[in-house]
Amino acid sequence: MNFHIITLFPESFSSYLNESILARAIKNKFLKVEFYNPRDFVKPTKVQAKKNKPYLRVDDIPYGGGPGMIMQAEPVAKAVEVILKKIKNPGSKILKTEFTTGLRRNKNVKIIFLVPDGKMFDTSYAKLTARKYSDIIIICGRYEGIDERINKIFKTDKISVGNFVLTGGELPAMIILDCMARQIDGVLGNFSSREEERVASSEVYTRPEVLTFKNKKYAVPKILLSGNHAKIEEWRNHGKV
């Protein structure tokens, strides 16, 4: 599975992707993650071009008034188009493009547009998407959001990871990537070890059998020490027997 992340802050993903299960999955080529910065699709003005490192704006004030700034549609649309072209032609080295409408999207591509009021992301969505699509494009917003015309140009899934507002879409993108990656056979050492596929209480215990902390003893539930697997499974399913 290939993840294509559109974000103004690609470096924010590095620490999470370079550790543990996801790092191993990327190394073993079970998944691939690529980043596309909308600033790479903005042409500098004549004044900016004269500077060594010009600041390339991707935001502007909202029509109709209101606080904050809005990410412009065109840089994001250009990024999506480059991704679609790369998927269609895997050997392509295209980094920048003039935006043109009408590019037919491969049926194996899902575009996720992260918004606070979108459809709630859950494991069922992750499993269905991972099973059906080979390429996932995730658009991370910033500021007061992204120009709505992105959703008129491309057919996207508006997705939220919870009833709260974050500074940007990078953390939700990591959540989605992590959850979907778990659905790929080979990412986890044992595919059946996925918690979502097992009957499991939210309570888990390991050694020592009796933990002493500040002169108080905390014991493992006796049922887990009984060896009666039917009763243990019932306990895990219902939390008690």
Sequence and secondary structure as in RCSB ss.txt:
>XXXX:A:sequence
MNFHIITLFPESFSSYLNESILARAIKNKFLKVEFYNPRDFVKPTKVQAKKNKPYLRVDDIPYGGGPGMIMQAEP
VAKAVEVILKKIKNPGSKILKTEFTTGLRRNKNVKIIFLVPDGKMFDTSYAKLTARKYSDIIIICGRYEGIDERI
NKIFKTDKISVGNFVLTGGELPAMIILDCMARQIDGVLGNFSSREEERVASSEVYTRPEVLTFKNKKYAVPKILL
SGNHAKIEEWRNHGKV
>XXXX:A:secstr
 EEEEE S GGGGHHHHTSHHHHHHHHTTS EEEEE GGGG    HHHHTSSS     EE  TT  SS EE HHH
HHHHHHHHHHHHHSTT         S     TTEEEEEEEEEEEE  HHHHHHHHHH SEEEEE   TT B THH
HHHS  EEEESSSS  S SHHHHHHHHHHHHTTSTTTSSSGGG GGGS   S    S SEEEETTEEEE  GGGG
S  HHHHHHHHHHS  
